[in-house]
Amino acid sequence: MREIEKCFARLFSTDDGKRALAYLQAITFQRALSPASSDQQLRYAEGQRAMVAAILRLIDRGRNPV
């Protein structure tokens, strides 16, 4: 797992990687669904958030090895 963490850290340390990550964070963490959203919409949005959170964890582990 250690090698993939380093890969994510390198990938998202570039200017393009930083821009892409900022975009992913904006469309997931900074988006709110309405109270009328369906269960499917909520689950889909949560899946997106979980994926971006996983990417952030991999980047952090790659930059800050234990």
Secondary structure, DSSP 8 states (H G I E B T S, - for coil): -HHHHHHHHHHTTSHHHHHHHHHHHHHHTT----TT--HHHHHHHHHHHHHHHHHHHHHHHHHS--
